Amino acid sequence: MKKLRVLAFLMVLIPVLMFAAGQDENQAEDNYPSKPITLIVPSSAGGGTDTMARLFAEIAKDKIGQNFVIVNKSGAGGQIGFEAIAGSTPDGYTIGAAFTPHIGAHMAAGRAKYTLDSFLPLANYVTDPGVLVANVNSSFETLEDVIIAEKSNPGSLTGATTGPGGDDSFALVGFNNAAGIKIKEVPSKGSSEEKVNILGGHVDLAFMNYSQIEANYKAGDVRILAVMTPERLPYAQEIPTFTELGFDVYSDSSRGFIAPAGIPDAAYKKLVQVFSDVVEDPKFLEAAKGQLLLNYMNADDYGKYLERVKDSTKSVFAKNPW
């Protein structure tokens, strides 16, 4: 009889406990976020990705009701930071920034301790197009000038990049393949050194992102021979595209945000909405002027874009391993 009473008690207690647990879970979701959210930036403070993250965090805190704490984890071309995001607890309280093509390049090279399945896309905010740069004092005024010079003396021209596995390197390889030439790559330690190399005439050309050289271009210190986008840039209509000049060369560097896979659905949906809201906020748009080349992609579109990056970097690595 005593066992039956215990059993009956448990039969009554278990549904109550299950209901209470469900209530607690729903309440936790309703209260998200109840503490600050860590935002890992896989690069040093002061760079383009860091600037994007901090501008976002300043506006987002009022929309979500909690601060975003920026944590810079630089090194290995972003690999250290990407792995930190992938390995973080998927509770909605750690997210991160991402930039391409580096997030795909580490996977292509087999070095990454993550895959795209390790992440959930949140949004892309920035796309910085690739450009081919020449010193204003050089003889190169057009893309054709470069091709003629290289073909008349194969292997004689040098092109600065930020190193193998980056978008600049991919652009150089793409141009060489498309034009049937052999510009020699000169890796630099970051875009600042790359800029010094082209401004000082230490290299013939530089494969860069538009934002990195925009000020020098507008000051007349360099020429931009072509841009690696399907269409001309709306803010620099005078620069021709590689496509219209007869070469299918495309390159850019995007900057967006990701979360570790497995975070609660309610937290994910709330985060996705915050990124959508911030990019439309007038204060954010004003702060971004002159600092970010905005190109918003929602979570679905950003996820598809990252898949394309993964495939393209894998294809490049197969032909030109680094």
RAWONOR-V173598 format. One record per helix or strand. SS is the DSSP state (@ for helix, = for strand). FROM is the first residue (numbers start at 1). LEN is the number of residues. If there is no record, write none. Layout:
# RAWONOR-V173598
ss	from	len
SS	FROM	LEN
SS	FROM	LEN
This chain:
# RAWONOR-V173598
ss	from	len
@	2	29
=	37	5
@	48	17
=	68	5
@	76	11
=	94	6
@	102	7
@	116	3
=	119	17
@	143	10
=	158	4
@	167	13
=	184	4
@	191	9
=	205	5
@	210	9
=	222	6
=	233	1
=	236	1
=	241	1
=	252	9
@	265	14
@	282	7
=	294	4
@	299	21
